[in-house]
Amino acid sequence: MKIMLKEWTARNFSPAPHKNTVVKWVKEGRIFPVPIFIGRAYFVEETAQYLPEPKLAPLRPDLNREARKIRLVDRIAA
């Protein structure tokens, strides 16, 4: 069952880290399994774990801005 990320942090950390810190963890892939973004909030499995080394969790492909960025020169050439 998925719960809101803010509820997950309150259950797993005392005191809970700031929202910006937790969102940074999501973007770096430090929470596994990776939370999903629905509407205005992240949802995560209740059994999710924080991984201190971000390289152990898969990075979110939808946050890779460099892959999405197409330069104007490349668009004109196509």
Distance bins in CASP14 RR format, pairs under 12 A and 6 or more apart:
PFRMAT RR
TARGET T0000
AUTHOR 0000-0000-0000
RMODE 2
METHOD distances of the structure
MODEL  1
1 7 0 0 0 0 0 1 0 0 0 0 0
1 8 0 0 0 0 0 1 0 0 0 0 0
1 43 0 0 0 0 1 0 0 0 0 0 0
1 44 0 0 0 0 0 1 0 0 0 0 0
1 45 1 0 0 1 0 0 0 0 0 0 0
1 46 1 0 1 0 0 0 0 0 0 0 0
1 47 0 0 0 0 1 0 0 0 0 0 0
1 48 0 0 0 0 0 1 0 0 0 0 0
2 8 0 0 0 0 1 0 0 0 0 0 0
2 33 0 0 0 0 1 0 0 0 0 0 0
2 34 0 0 0 0 0 1 0 0 0 0 0
2 35 0 0 0 0 1 0 0 0 0 0 0
2 36 1 0 0 1 0 0 0 0 0 0 0
2 37 0 0 0 0 0 1 0 0 0 0 0
2 38 0 0 0 0 1 0 0 0 0 0 0
2 41 0 0 0 0 0 1 0 0 0 0 0
2 42 0 0 0 0 1 0 0 0 0 0 0
2 43 1 0 1 0 0 0 0 0 0 0 0
2 44 1 0 0 1 0 0 0 0 0 0 0
2 45 1 0 1 0 0 0 0 0 0 0 0
2 46 1 0 0 1 0 0 0 0 0 0 0
2 47 0 0 0 0 0 1 0 0 0 0 0
2 48 0 0 0 0 1 0 0 0 0 0 0
3 9 0 0 0 0 0 1 0 0 0 0 0
3 10 0 0 0 0 1 0 0 0 0 0 0
3 11 0 0 0 0 1 0 0 0 0 0 0
3 12 0 0 0 0 0 1 0 0 0 0 0
3 35 0 0 0 0 1 0 0 0 0 0 0
3 36 0 0 0 0 0 1 0 0 0 0 0
3 38 0 0 0 0 0 1 0 0 0 0 0
3 41 0 0 0 0 0 1 0 0 0 0 0
3 42 0 0 0 0 0 1 0 0 0 0 0
3 43 1 0 0 1 0 0 0 0 0 0 0
3 44 1 0 0 1 0 0 0 0 0 0 0
3 45 1 0 0 1 0 0 0 0 0 0 0
3 46 1 0 1 0 0 0 0 0 0 0 0
3 47 0 0 0 0 0 1 0 0 0 0 0
3 48 0 0 0 0 1 0 0 0 0 0 0
4 10 0 0 0 0 1 0 0 0 0 0 0
4 11 0 0 0 0 0 1 0 0 0 0 0
4 16 0 0 0 0 0 1 0 0 0 0 0
4 19 0 0 0 0 0 1 0 0 0 0 0
4 22 0 0 0 0 0 1 0 0 0 0 0
4 35 0 0 0 0 1 0 0 0 0 0 0
4 36 0 0 0 0 0 1 0 0 0 0 0
4 37 0 0 0 0 0 1 0 0 0 0 0
4 38 0 0 0 0 1 0 0 0 0 0 0
4 39 0 0 0 0 0 1 0 0 0 0 0
4 40 0 0 0 0 0 1 0 0 0 0 0
4 41 1 0 1 0 0 0 0 0 0 0 0
4 42 1 0 0 1 0 0 0 0 0 0 0
4 43 1 0 0 1 0 0 0 0 0 0 0
4 44 1 0 0 1 0 0 0 0 0 0 0
4 45 0 0 0 0 0 1 0 0 0 0 0
4 46 0 0 0 0 0 1 0 0 0 0 0
4 48 0 0 0 0 0 1 0 0 0 0 0
5 11 0 0 0 0 0 1 0 0 0 0 0
5 12 0 0 0 0 0 1 0 0 0 0 0
5 13 0 0 0 0 0 1 0 0 0 0 0
5 16 0 0 0 0 0 1 0 0 0 0 0
5 17 0 0 0 0 0 1 0 0 0 0 0
5 19 0 0 0 0 1 0 0 0 0 0 0
5 21 0 0 0 0 0 1 0 0 0 0 0
5 22 1 0 0 1 0 0 0 0 0 0 0
5 23 0 0 0 0 1 0 0 0 0 0 0
5 24 0 0 0 0 0 1 0 0 0 0 0
5 25 0 0 0 0 1 0 0 0 0 0 0
5 26 1 0 0 1 0 0 0 0 0 0 0
5 31 1 0 0 1 0 0 0 0 0 0 0
5 34 0 0 0 0 0 1 0 0 0 0 0
5 35 1 0 1 0 0 0 0 0 0 0 0
5 36 0 0 0 0 1 0 0 0 0 0 0
5 37 0 0 0 0 1 0 0 0 0 0 0
5 38 0 0 0 0 0 1 0 0 0 0 0
5 40 0 0 0 0 0 1 0 0 0 0 0
5 41 1 0 0 1 0 0 0 0 0 0 0
5 42 1 1 0 0 0 0 0 0 0 0 0
5 43 1 0 0 1 0 0 0 0 0 0 0
5 44 1 0 1 0 0 0 0 0 0 0 0
5 45 0 0 0 0 0 1 0 0 0 0 0
5 46 0 0 0 0 0 1 0 0 0 0 0
5 48 0 0 0 0 1 0 0 0 0 0 0
5 50 0 0 0 0 0 1 0 0 0 0 0
6 12 0 0 0 0 0 1 0 0 0 0 0
6 13 0 0 0 0 0 1 0 0 0 0 0
6 16 1 0 0 1 0 0 0 0 0 0 0
6 17 0 0 0 0 0 1 0 0 0 0 0
6 18 0 0 0 0 0 1 0 0 0 0 0
6 19 1 0 0 1 0 0 0 0 0 0 0
6 20 0 0 0 0 0 1 0 0 0 0 0
6 21 0 0 0 0 0 1 0 0 0 0 0
6 22 1 0 0 1 0 0 0 0 0 0 0
6 23 0 0 0 0 0 1 0 0 0 0 0
6 26 0 0 0 0 0 1 0 0 0 0 0
6 35 0 0 0 0 0 1 0 0 0 0 0
6 40 0 0 0 0 0 1 0 0 0 0 0
6 41 1 0 0 1 0 0 0 0 0 0 0
6 42 0 0 0 0 1 0 0 0 0 0 0
6 43 0 0 0 0 0 1 0 0 0 0 0
6 44 0 0 0 0 1 0 0 0 0 0 0
7 13 0 0 0 0 0 1 0 0 0 0 0
7 16 0 0 0 0 1 0 0 0 0 0 0
7 22 0 0 0 0 0 1 0 0 0 0 0
7 35 0 0 0 0 0 1 0 0 0 0 0
7 41 0 0 0 0 1 0 0 0 0 0 0
7 42 0 0 0 0 0 1 0 0 0 0 0
7 43 0 0 0 0 1 0 0 0 0 0 0
7 44 0 0 0 0 1 0 0 0 0 0 0
7 45 0 0 0 0 0 1 0 0 0 0 0
7 46 0 0 0 0 1 0 0 0 0 0 0
7 48 0 0 0 0 0 1 0 0 0 0 0
8 16 0 0 0 0 1 0 0 0 0 0 0
8 17 0 0 0 0 0 1 0 0 0 0 0
8 22 0 0 0 0 1 0 0 0 0 0 0
8 25 0 0 0 0 0 1 0 0 0 0 0
8 26 0 0 0 0 0 1 0 0 0 0 0
8 31 0 0 0 0 1 0 0 0 0 0 0
8 33 0 0 0 0 0 1 0 0 0 0 0
8 35 0 0 0 0 1 0 0 0 0 0 0
8 41 0 0 0 0 0 1 0 0 0 0 0
8 42 0 0 0 0 1 0 0 0 0 0 0
8 43 0 0 0 0 1 0 0 0 0 0 0
8 44 1 0 1 0 0 0 0 0 0 0 0
8 45 0 0 0 0 1 0 0 0 0 0 0
8 46 1 0 0 1 0 0 0 0 0 0 0
8 47 0 0 0 0 1 0 0 0 0 0 0
8 48 1 0 0 1 0 0 0 0 0 0 0
8 49 0 0 0 0 0 1 0 0 0 0 0
8 50 0 0 0 0 1 0 0 0 0 0 0
9 15 0 0 0 0 1 0 0 0 0 0 0
9 16 1 0 1 0 0 0 0 0 0 0 0
9 17 1 0 0 1 0 0 0 0 0 0 0
9 18 0 0 0 0 1 0 0 0 0 0 0
9 19 0 0 0 0 1 0 0 0 0 0 0
9 20 0 0 0 0 0 1 0 0 0 0 0
9 21 0 0 0 0 1 0 0 0 0 0 0
9 22 1 0 1 0 0 0 0 0 0 0 0
9 23 0 0 0 0 0 1 0 0 0 0 0
9 25 0 0 0 0 1 0 0 0 0 0 0
9 26 0 0 0 0 0 1 0 0 0 0 0
9 30 0 0 0 0 0 1 0 0 0 0 0
9 31 0 0 0 0 1 0 0 0 0 0 0
9 35 0 0 0 0 0 1 0 0 0 0 0
9 42 0 0 0 0 0 1 0 0 0 0 0
9 44 0 0 0 0 1 0 0 0 0 0 0
9 48 0 0 0 0 0 1 0 0 0 0 0
9 50 0 0 0 0 1 0 0 0 0 0 0
10 16 1 0 1 0 0 0 0 0 0 0 0
10 17 0 0 0 0 0 1 0 0 0 0 0
10 19 0 0 0 0 0 1 0 0 0 0 0
10 22 0 0 0 0 0 1 0 0 0 0 0
11 44 0 0 0 0 0 1 0 0 0 0 0
11 46 0 0 0 0 1 0 0 0 0 0 0
11 47 0 0 0 0 0 1 0 0 0 0 0
11 48 0 0 0 0 0 1 0 0 0 0 0
11 50 0 0 0 0 0 1 0 0 0 0 0
12 22 0 0 0 0 0 1 0 0 0 0 0
12 25 0 0 0 0 0 1 0 0 0 0 0
12 31 0 0 0 0 1 0 0 0 0 0 0
12 44 0 0 0 0 0 1 0 0 0 0 0
12 45 0 0 0 0 0 1 0 0 0 0 0
12 46 0 0 0 0 1 0 0 0 0 0 0
12 47 0 0 0 0 0 1 0 0 0 0 0
12 48 0 0 0 0 1 0 0 0 0 0 0
12 49 0 0 0 0 1 0 0 0 0 0 0
12 50 1 0 0 1 0 0 0 0 0 0 0
13 21 0 0 0 0 1 0 0 0 0 0 0
13 22 0 0 0 0 1 0 0 0 0 0 0
13 25 0 0 0 0 0 1 0 0 0 0 0
13 31 0 0 0 0 0 1 0 0 0 0 0
13 50 0 0 0 0 1 0 0 0 0 0 0
15 21 0 0 0 0 0 1 0 0 0 0 0
16 22 0 0 0 0 1 0 0 0 0 0 0
16 50 0 0 0 0 0 1 0 0 0 0 0
17 23 0 0 0 0 0 1 0 0 0 0 0
17 24 0 0 0 0 1 0 0 0 0 0 0
17 25 0 0 0 0 1 0 0 0 0 0 0
17 26 0 0 0 0 0 1 0 0 0 0 0
17 30 0 0 0 0 0 1 0 0 0 0 0
17 31 0 0 0 0 0 1 0 0 0 0 0
17 50 0 0 0 0 1 0 0 0 0 0 0
18 24 0 0 0 0 1 0 0 0 0 0 0
18 25 0 0 0 0 0 1 0 0 0 0 0
19 25 0 0 0 0 0 1 0 0 0 0 0
19 26 0 0 0 0 0 1 0 0 0 0 0
19 40 0 0 0 0 0 1 0 0 0 0 0
19 41 0 0 0 0 0 1 0 0 0 0 0
19 42 0 0 0 0 1 0 0 0 0 0 0
20 26 0 0 0 0 0 1 0 0 0 0 0
20 27 0 0 0 0 0 1 0 0 0 0 0
21 27 0 0 0 0 0 1 0 0 0 0 0
21 28 0 0 0 0 0 1 0 0 0 0 0
21 30 0 0 0 0 0 1 0 0 0 0 0
21 31 0 0 0 0 0 1 0 0 0 0 0
21 50 0 0 0 0 0 1 0 0 0 0 0
22 28 0 0 0 0 0 1 0 0 0 0 0
22 29 0 0 0 0 0 1 0 0 0 0 0
22 30 0 0 0 0 1 0 0 0 0 0 0
22 31 0 0 0 0 1 0 0 0 0 0 0
22 35 0 0 0 0 1 0 0 0 0 0 0
22 41 0 0 0 0 0 1 0 0 0 0 0
22 42 0 0 0 0 1 0 0 0 0 0 0
22 44 0 0 0 0 1 0 0 0 0 0 0
22 48 0 0 0 0 0 1 0 0 0 0 0
22 50 0 0 0 0 1 0 0 0 0 0 0
23 29 0 0 0 0 0 1 0 0 0 0 0
23 30 0 0 0 0 0 1 0 0 0 0 0
23 31 0 0 0 0 0 1 0 0 0 0 0
23 35 0 0 0 0 1 0 0 0 0 0 0
23 37 0 0 0 0 1 0 0 0 0 0 0
23 40 0 0 0 0 0 1 0 0 0 0 0
23 41 0 0 0 0 0 1 0 0 0 0 0
23 42 1 0 0 1 0 0 0 0 0 0 0
23 44 0 0 0 0 0 1 0 0 0 0 0
23 60 0 0 0 0 0 1 0 0 0 0 0
23 63 0 0 0 0 0 1 0 0 0 0 0
24 30 0 0 0 0 1 0 0 0 0 0 0
24 31 0 0 0 0 0 1 0 0 0 0 0
24 42 0 0 0 0 0 1 0 0 0 0 0
24 54 0 0 0 0 1 0 0 0 0 0 0
24 63 0 0 0 0 0 1 0 0 0 0 0
25 31 1 0 1 0 0 0 0 0 0 0 0
25 32 0 0 0 0 0 1 0 0 0 0 0
25 34 0 0 0 0 0 1 0 0 0 0 0
25 35 0 0 0 0 1 0 0 0 0 0 0
25 42 0 0 0 0 0 1 0 0 0 0 0
25 44 0 0 0 0 0 1 0 0 0 0 0
25 48 0 0 0 0 0 1 0 0 0 0 0
25 49 0 0 0 0 0 1 0 0 0 0 0
25 50 1 0 0 1 0 0 0 0 0 0 0
25 51 0 0 0 0 1 0 0 0 0 0 0
25 52 0 0 0 0 1 0 0 0 0 0 0
25 53 0 0 0 0 0 1 0 0 0 0 0
25 54 0 0 0 0 1 0 0 0 0 0 0
25 57 0 0 0 0 1 0 0 0 0 0 0
25 60 0 0 0 0 0 1 0 0 0 0 0
26 32 0 0 0 0 0 1 0 0 0 0 0
26 33 0 0 0 0 0 1 0 0 0 0 0
26 34 1 0 0 1 0 0 0 0 0 0 0
26 35 1 0 1 0 0 0 0 0 0 0 0
26 36 0 0 0 0 1 0 0 0 0 0 0
26 37 0 0 0 0 1 0 0 0 0 0 0
26 41 0 0 0 0 0 1 0 0 0 0 0
26 42 1 0 0 1 0 0 0 0 0 0 0
26 43 0 0 0 0 0 1 0 0 0 0 0
26 44 0 0 0 0 1 0 0 0 0 0 0
26 48 0 0 0 0 0 1 0 0 0 0 0
26 50 0 0 0 0 0 1 0 0 0 0 0
26 51 0 0 0 0 0 1 0 0 0 0 0
26 54 0 0 0 0 0 1 0 0 0 0 0
26 57 0 0 0 0 1 0 0 0 0 0 0
26 58 0 0 0 0 0 1 0 0 0 0 0
26 59 0 0 0 0 0 1 0 0 0 0 0
26 60 1 0 0 1 0 0 0 0 0 0 0
26 62 0 0 0 0 0 1 0 0 0 0 0
26 63 0 0 0 0 1 0 0 0 0 0 0
27 34 0 0 0 0 0 1 0 0 0 0 0
27 35 0 0 0 0 0 1 0 0 0 0 0
27 37 0 0 0 0 0 1 0 0 0 0 0
27 42 0 0 0 0 0 1 0 0 0 0 0
27 54 0 0 0 0 1 0 0 0 0 0 0
27 57 0 0 0 0 0 1 0 0 0 0 0
27 59 0 0 0 0 1 0 0 0 0 0 0
27 60 1 0 0 1 0 0 0 0 0 0 0
27 61 0 0 0 0 0 1 0 0 0 0 0
27 62 0 0 0 0 0 1 0 0 0 0 0
27 63 1 0 1 0 0 0 0 0 0 0 0
27 64 0 0 0 0 0 1 0 0 0 0 0
27 65 0 0 0 0 0 1 0 0 0 0 0
28 34 0 0 0 0 0 1 0 0 0 0 0
28 50 0 0 0 0 0 1 0 0 0 0 0
28 51 0 0 0 0 1 0 0 0 0 0 0
28 52 0 0 0 0 0 1 0 0 0 0 0
28 53 0 0 0 0 1 0 0 0 0 0 0
28 54 1 0 1 0 0 0 0 0 0 0 0
28 55 0 0 0 0 1 0 0 0 0 0 0
28 56 0 0 0 0 0 1 0 0 0 0 0
28 57 0 0 0 0 1 0 0 0 0 0 0
28 58 0 0 0 0 0 1 0 0 0 0 0
28 59 1 0 0 1 0 0 0 0 0 0 0
28 60 0 0 0 0 1 0 0 0 0 0 0
28 63 0 0 0 0 1 0 0 0 0 0 0
29 35 0 0 0 0 1 0 0 0 0 0 0
29 42 0 0 0 0 0 1 0 0 0 0 0
29 44 0 0 0 0 0 1 0 0 0 0 0
29 48 0 0 0 0 0 1 0 0 0 0 0
29 49 0 0 0 0 0 1 0 0 0 0 0
29 50 0 0 0 0 1 0 0 0 0 0 0
29 51 1 0 0 1 0 0 0 0 0 0 0
29 52 0 0 0 0 0 1 0 0 0 0 0
29 53 0 0 0 0 1 0 0 0 0 0 0
29 54 1 0 1 0 0 0 0 0 0 0 0
29 55 0 0 0 0 1 0 0 0 0 0 0
29 56 0 0 0 0 1 0 0 0 0 0 0
29 57 1 0 1 0 0 0 0 0 0 0 0
29 58 1 0 0 1 0 0 0 0 0 0 0
29 59 1 0 1 0 0 0 0 0 0 0 0
29 60 1 0 0 1 0 0 0 0 0 0 0
29 61 0 0 0 0 0 1 0 0 0 0 0
29 63 0 0 0 0 1 0 0 0 0 0 0
29 64 0 0 0 0 0 1 0 0 0 0 0
30 44 0 0 0 0 0 1 0 0 0 0 0
30 48 0 0 0 0 0 1 0 0 0 0 0
30 49 0 0 0 0 1 0 0 0 0 0 0
30 50 1 0 0 1 0 0 0 0 0 0 0
30 51 1 0 1 0 0 0 0 0 0 0 0
30 52 1 0 0 1 0 0 0 0 0 0 0
30 53 0 0 0 0 1 0 0 0 0 0 0
30 54 1 0 1 0 0 0 0 0 0 0 0
30 55 0 0 0 0 1 0 0 0 0 0 0
30 56 0 0 0 0 1 0 0 0 0 0 0
30 57 1 0 0 1 0 0 0 0 0 0 0
30 58 0 0 0 0 0 1 0 0 0 0 0
30 59 0 0 0 0 0 1 0 0 0 0 0
30 60 0 0 0 0 0 1 0 0 0 0 0
31 42 0 0 0 0 1 0 0 0 0 0 0
31 43 0 0 0 0 0 1 0 0 0 0 0
31 44 1 0 0 1 0 0 0 0 0 0 0
31 45 0 0 0 0 1 0 0 0 0 0 0
31 47 0 0 0 0 0 1 0 0 0 0 0
31 48 1 0 1 0 0 0 0 0 0 0 0
31 49 1 0 0 1 0 0 0 0 0 0 0
31 50 1 0 1 0 0 0 0 0 0 0 0
31 51 1 0 0 1 0 0 0 0 0 0 0
31 52 0 0 0 0 0 1 0 0 0 0 0
31 54 0 0 0 0 1 0 0 0 0 0 0
31 56 0 0 0 0 0 1 0 0 0 0 0
31 57 1 0 0 1 0 0 0 0 0 0 0
31 58 0 0 0 0 0 1 0 0 0 0 0
31 59 0 0 0 0 0 1 0 0 0 0 0
31 60 0 0 0 0 0 1 0 0 0 0 0
32 44 0 0 0 0 1 0 0 0 0 0 0
32 45 0 0 0 0 1 0 0 0 0 0 0
32 47 0 0 0 0 1 0 0 0 0 0 0
32 48 1 0 0 1 0 0 0 0 0 0 0
32 49 1 0 1 0 0 0 0 0 0 0 0
32 50 0 0 0 0 1 0 0 0 0 0 0
32 51 1 0 1 0 0 0 0 0 0 0 0
32 52 0 0 0 0 0 1 0 0 0 0 0
32 53 0 0 0 0 0 1 0 0 0 0 0
32 54 0 0 0 0 0 1 0 0 0 0 0
32 55 0 0 0 0 0 1 0 0 0 0 0
32 56 1 0 0 1 0 0 0 0 0 0 0
32 57 1 0 1 0 0 0 0 0 0 0 0
32 58 1 0 0 1 0 0 0 0 0 0 0
32 59 0 0 0 0 0 1 0 0 0 0 0
32 60 0 0 0 0 0 1 0 0 0 0 0
33 42 0 0 0 0 0 1 0 0 0 0 0
33 43 0 0 0 0 0 1 0 0 0 0 0
33 44 1 0 0 1 0 0 0 0 0 0 0
33 45 1 0 1 0 0 0 0 0 0 0 0
33 46 0 0 0 0 0 1 0 0 0 0 0
33 47 0 0 0 0 1 0 0 0 0 0 0
33 48 1 0 1 0 0 0 0 0 0 0 0
33 49 0 0 0 0 1 0 0 0 0 0 0
33 50 0 0 0 0 0 1 0 0 0 0 0
33 51 0 0 0 0 0 1 0 0 0 0 0
33 57 0 0 0 0 1 0 0 0 0 0 0
33 58 0 0 0 0 1 0 0 0 0 0 0
33 60 0 0 0 0 0 1 0 0 0 0 0
34 42 0 0 0 0 1 0 0 0 0 0 0
34 43 0 0 0 0 0 1 0 0 0 0 0
34 44 0 0 0 0 1 0 0 0 0 0 0
34 45 0 0 0 0 1 0 0 0 0 0 0
34 48 0 0 0 0 1 0 0 0 0 0 0
34 49 0 0 0 0 0 1 0 0 0 0 0
34 51 0 0 0 0 0 1 0 0 0 0 0
34 54 0 0 0 0 0 1 0 0 0 0 0
34 57 1 0 0 1 0 0 0 0 0 0 0
34 58 1 0 0 1 0 0 0 0 0 0 0
34 59 0 0 0 0 1 0 0 0 0 0 0
34 60 1 0 1 0 0 0 0 0 0 0 0
34 61 0 0 0 0 1 0 0 0 0 0 0
34 62 0 0 0 0 0 1 0 0 0 0 0
34 63 0 0 0 0 0 1 0 0 0 0 0
35 41 0 0 0 0 1 0 0 0 0 0 0
35 42 1 0 1 0 0 0 0 0 0 0 0
35 43 1 0 0 1 0 0 0 0 0 0 0
35 44 1 1 0 0 0 0 0 0 0 0 0
35 45 0 0 0 0 1 0 0 0 0 0 0
35 46 0 0 0 0 0 1 0 0 0 0 0
35 48 1 0 0 1 0 0 0 0 0 0 0
35 49 0 0 0 0 0 1 0 0 0 0 0
35 50 0 0 0 0 0 1 0 0 0 0 0
35 57 0 0 0 0 0 1 0 0 0 0 0
35 60 0 0 0 0 1 0 0 0 0 0 0
35 62 0 0 0 0 0 1 0 0 0 0 0
35 63 0 0 0 0 0 1 0 0 0 0 0
36 42 1 0 0 1 0 0 0 0 0 0 0
36 43 1 0 1 0 0 0 0 0 0 0 0
36 44 1 0 0 1 0 0 0 0 0 0 0
36 45 0 0 0 0 1 0 0 0 0 0 0
36 48 0 0 0 0 0 1 0 0 0 0 0
36 60 0 0 0 0 1 0 0 0 0 0 0
36 62 0 0 0 0 0 1 0 0 0 0 0
37 43 1 0 0 1 0 0 0 0 0 0 0
37 44 0 0 0 0 0 1 0 0 0 0 0
37 60 0 0 0 0 1 0 0 0 0 0 0
37 62 0 0 0 0 1 0 0 0 0 0 0
37 63 0 0 0 0 1 0 0 0 0 0 0
38 44 0 0 0 0 0 1 0 0 0 0 0
42 48 0 0 0 0 0 1 0 0 0 0 0
42 60 0 0 0 0 0 1 0 0 0 0 0
44 50 0 0 0 0 0 1 0 0 0 0 0
48 57 0 0 0 0 0 1 0 0 0 0 0
49 56 0 0 0 0 1 0 0 0 0 0 0
49 57 0 0 0 0 1 0 0 0 0 0 0
50 56 0 0 0 0 0 1 0 0 0 0 0
50 57 0 0 0 0 1 0 0 0 0 0 0
51 57 1 0 1 0 0 0 0 0 0 0 0
51 58 0 0 0 0 0 1 0 0 0 0 0
51 59 0 0 0 0 0 1 0 0 0 0 0
54 60 0 0 0 0 0 1 0 0 0 0 0
58 64 0 0 0 0 0 1 0 0 0 0 0
59 66 0 0 0 0 0 1 0 0 0 0 0
59 67 0 0 0 0 0 1 0 0 0 0 0
60 67 0 0 0 0 0 1 0 0 0 0 0
61 67 1 0 0 1 0 0 0 0 0 0 0
61 68 0 0 0 0 1 0 0 0 0 0 0
62 68 0 0 0 0 1 0 0 0 0 0 0
69 75 0 0 0 0 0 1 0 0 0 0 0
70 76 0 0 0 0 0 1 0 0 0 0 0
70 77 0 0 0 0 0 1 0 0 0 0 0
70 78 0 0 0 0 1 0 0 0 0 0 0
71 77 0 0 0 0 1 0 0 0 0 0 0
71 78 0 0 0 0 0 1 0 0 0 0 0
72 78 0 0 0 0 0 1 0 0 0 0 0
END
